[in-house]
Amino acid sequence: MIKACDINLDDENLKINATKQYGCFVEILASIKKQLDAMLSHHSRVIVIRVDLHVNNYTPNNELLSKFMRKLRKRLVNKYGVKRMGFVWVREMEKAKRQHYHLAICLDANKVNYPEKTYALIEEIWVGWGQPKPFRPEHGYYIIKRGVKEAYQAAFERLSYMAKERGKGYKADKANDYSASQIKEKISLNLDGHGLENCCRKSLKTAPKDVGVQAI
């Protein structure tokens, strides 16, 4: 748990949405950064779309959301031909007697450069299952570009809200408070951007001593 206005992850200082009263879970912040970096290692531009999903009735597990994520990924692949869908979601329950989910989706912005059709698809699936209409937060999407730190930092700070301490823990013992995609960073020798630089640095640290690396 961290109760500060910023955090250092992978030797990078990033602003977060935390206070001295309410902190953020470091493991969730780390997962957010890991998936943003991984997506940027594969795509020069990434669109990050935020949405909140509410349910009609409390459930101790996250089976409905897992089913939704599988359905959404399949529909996005068919519609846009994207190769991967990065995501982070968190489960929360505060004053209401049923949980809700904060969800962030990351897609190749060279194929999906505006969120409207994705929002429509999310609503079609979720409402089609008899659930409440998804909530679209104000300024609910960002386009981040490899090597452009300002946009990256703004998106990360916004997503850090999902890691807040408040509202977590109301679930069955074996259910998760959060989950994230498992996209791996692309190995590259091109030190040309935010995600790729991290990836290359990690690979060089773990490379055998007898392997030569030629700069490009």
Wavefront OBJ file of the C-alpha trace (Angstrom):
o trace
v 0.000 0.000 0.000
v 1.282 3.471 -0.838
v -0.113 6.746 0.481
v 1.714 9.354 -1.559
v 1.195 11.483 -4.646
v 3.675 9.520 -6.751
v 5.386 6.140 -7.048
v 8.619 4.850 -8.548
v 8.154 1.836 -10.792
v 10.935 0.468 -13.018
v 13.081 3.504 -12.157
v 10.349 5.847 -13.367
v 8.532 8.340 -11.153
v 4.789 8.489 -11.859
v 2.001 10.538 -10.299
v -0.853 8.567 -8.742
v -4.330 9.279 -7.419
v -3.671 8.646 -3.730
v -3.884 10.635 -0.500
v -2.558 10.315 3.035
v -5.991 9.010 4.044
v -6.633 6.604 1.173
v -3.761 4.798 -0.446
v -3.301 2.673 -3.563
v -2.326 -0.974 -3.877
v 1.188 -1.164 -5.329
v 0.582 -4.520 -7.016
v -2.334 -3.081 -9.008
v -0.291 -0.026 -10.017
v 2.514 -2.337 -11.137
v 0.087 -4.418 -13.211
v -1.269 -1.293 -14.907
v 2.218 -0.129 -15.850
v 3.295 -3.578 -16.981
v 0.389 -3.879 -19.412
v 0.741 -0.323 -20.752
v 4.442 -0.955 -21.395
v 3.749 -4.318 -22.993
v 1.144 -2.870 -25.350
v 3.497 -0.041 -26.357
v 6.228 -2.545 -27.113
v 3.939 -4.090 -29.752
v 2.166 -0.954 -31.026
v 3.439 2.571 -31.607
v 0.042 3.985 -30.572
v -2.311 2.547 -27.954
v -5.822 3.657 -27.051
v -6.802 3.235 -23.395
v -10.555 3.109 -22.800
v -12.154 3.367 -19.336
v -15.616 2.119 -18.457
v -17.503 1.130 -15.298
v -19.753 -1.911 -15.184
v -22.510 -2.374 -12.597
v -24.492 -5.530 -11.899
v -28.097 -6.092 -10.908
v -27.320 -8.511 -8.100
v -24.365 -9.207 -5.845
v -22.221 -12.205 -6.671
v -19.356 -13.517 -4.521
v -17.265 -14.316 -7.613
v -16.359 -12.646 -10.919
v -17.646 -15.274 -13.345
v -19.950 -12.817 -15.145
v -17.112 -10.369 -15.809
v -14.770 -13.145 -16.963
v -17.419 -14.272 -19.430
v -17.834 -10.663 -20.595
v -14.103 -10.198 -21.160
v -13.915 -13.323 -23.310
v -16.908 -12.190 -25.364
v -15.574 -8.648 -25.780
v -12.159 -9.826 -26.911
v -13.691 -12.136 -29.502
v -15.913 -9.358 -30.872
v -13.030 -6.859 -31.038
v -10.815 -9.333 -32.875
v -13.567 -10.001 -35.400
v -14.462 -6.310 -35.840
v -11.029 -4.689 -35.976
v -8.591 -7.528 -36.514
v -6.626 -6.582 -33.391
v -4.050 -9.127 -32.299
v -4.228 -8.410 -28.599
v -6.430 -6.748 -25.966
v -4.715 -5.448 -22.874
v -6.872 -4.870 -19.816
v -6.986 -4.245 -16.099
v -10.151 -4.511 -14.020
v -10.876 -4.058 -10.318
v -13.859 -5.127 -8.250
v -15.301 -2.712 -5.674
v -18.283 -2.453 -3.376
v -18.907 0.549 -1.151
v -22.347 1.850 -0.111
v -24.289 -0.271 -2.599
v -25.066 -3.882 -1.714
v -23.661 -5.186 -4.982
v -20.277 -4.921 -6.580
v -19.229 -2.865 -9.567
v -16.170 -3.050 -11.797
v -13.749 -0.424 -13.069
v -12.312 -1.575 -16.381
v -9.550 -0.273 -18.638
v -9.045 -1.724 -22.112
v -5.917 -1.181 -24.218
v -6.031 -1.638 -28.003
v -3.855 -0.953 -31.012
v -4.702 2.682 -31.841
v -3.531 2.189 -35.406
v -6.662 0.066 -35.841
v -8.960 1.581 -33.193
v -8.359 5.333 -33.004
v -11.629 6.434 -31.404
v -13.648 4.776 -28.606
v -17.267 5.245 -29.725
v -17.719 1.908 -31.481
v -15.952 0.079 -28.670
v -18.228 1.720 -26.104
v -21.219 0.707 -28.215
v -19.964 -2.861 -28.341
v -19.439 -2.956 -24.575
v -22.960 -1.671 -24.014
v -24.457 -4.099 -26.526
v -22.955 -7.086 -24.727
v -23.497 -5.959 -21.118
v -27.025 -4.591 -21.525
v -27.868 -7.535 -23.767
v -27.263 -9.744 -20.745
v -29.782 -7.744 -18.745
v -27.233 -5.701 -16.780
v -27.348 -1.905 -16.174
v -26.055 0.446 -18.852
v -22.257 0.862 -18.554
v -21.010 4.174 -17.207
v -18.586 6.201 -19.313
v -16.327 8.381 -17.141
v -15.661 11.928 -18.275
v -12.522 12.079 -20.419
v -12.742 8.306 -20.551
v -10.037 7.526 -23.062
v -6.416 8.326 -23.828
v -4.180 7.718 -26.810
v -0.622 7.112 -25.726
v 2.320 7.006 -28.105
v 5.625 5.264 -27.800
v 8.178 7.756 -26.554
v 5.674 10.459 -25.531
v 5.909 10.568 -21.749
v 3.334 13.296 -21.054
v 0.398 11.316 -22.455
v 1.633 8.133 -20.797
v 1.908 9.780 -17.402
v -1.548 11.351 -17.720
v -3.104 7.997 -18.600
v -1.290 6.212 -15.777
v -2.381 8.795 -13.207
v -5.984 8.430 -14.345
v -5.836 4.629 -14.217
v -4.206 4.715 -10.777
v -7.680 5.513 -9.398
v -8.484 1.863 -10.026
v -5.826 0.856 -7.484
v -7.367 2.802 -4.612
v -7.742 1.066 -1.270
v -11.375 2.042 -0.715
v -14.027 -0.468 -1.775
v -11.858 -3.558 -2.129
v -12.257 -6.881 -0.322
v -16.014 -7.576 -0.551
v -15.981 -10.959 -2.261
v -15.591 -14.687 -1.745
v -12.205 -15.754 -0.390
v -11.091 -17.305 -3.672
v -12.332 -14.457 -5.885
v -10.005 -11.689 -7.039
v -10.175 -7.981 -6.274
v -8.512 -7.318 -9.615
v -7.130 -8.955 -12.715
v -5.008 -7.964 -15.704
v -4.075 -9.331 -19.091
v -0.774 -11.181 -19.360
v 0.674 -9.544 -22.468
v 4.454 -9.903 -22.609
v 6.777 -7.135 -23.747
v 8.205 -7.502 -27.217
v 11.963 -7.983 -27.281
v 13.650 -5.352 -29.440
v 17.017 -3.668 -29.824
v 15.476 -0.370 -30.956
v 15.822 2.080 -28.093
v 13.175 4.327 -29.596
v 10.399 4.575 -27.085
v 8.882 4.194 -23.685
v 7.947 0.523 -23.763
v 10.742 -0.781 -25.977
v 13.493 0.816 -23.966
v 12.352 -0.956 -20.813
v 12.045 -4.223 -22.669
v 15.502 -4.002 -24.166
v 17.042 -3.015 -20.846
v 15.566 -6.071 -19.168
v 16.756 -8.390 -21.925
v 20.299 -7.036 -21.780
v 20.450 -7.582 -18.035
v 19.537 -11.229 -18.400
v 21.528 -12.004 -21.574
v 24.421 -14.506 -21.277
v 27.839 -12.863 -21.070
v 29.062 -14.507 -24.266
v 26.226 -13.108 -26.404
v 27.217 -10.004 -28.341
v 24.746 -7.165 -28.833
v 25.134 -4.867 -31.835
v 23.688 -1.383 -31.666
v 21.347 -0.407 -34.515
l 1 2 3 4 5 6 7 8 9 10 11 12 13 14 15 16 17 18 19 20 21 22 23 24 25 26 27 28 29 30 31 32 33 34 35 36 37 38 39 40 41 42 43 44 45 46 47 48 49 50 51 52 53 54 55 56 57 58 59 60 61 62 63 64 65 66 67 68 69 70 71 72 73 74 75 76 77 78 79 80 81 82 83 84 85 86 87 88 89 90 91 92 93 94 95 96 97 98 99 100 101 102 103 104 105 106 107 108 109 110 111 112 113 114 115 116 117 118 119 120 121 122 123 124 125 126 127 128 129 130 131 132 133 134 135 136 137 138 139 140 141 142 143 144 145 146 147 148 149 150 151 152 153 154 155 156 157 158 159 160 161 162 163 164 165 166 167 168 169 170 171 172 173 174 175 176 177 178 179 180 181 182 183 184 185 186 187 188 189 190 191 192 193 194 195 196 197 198 199 200 201 202 203 204 205 206 207 208 209 210 211 212 213 214 215 216
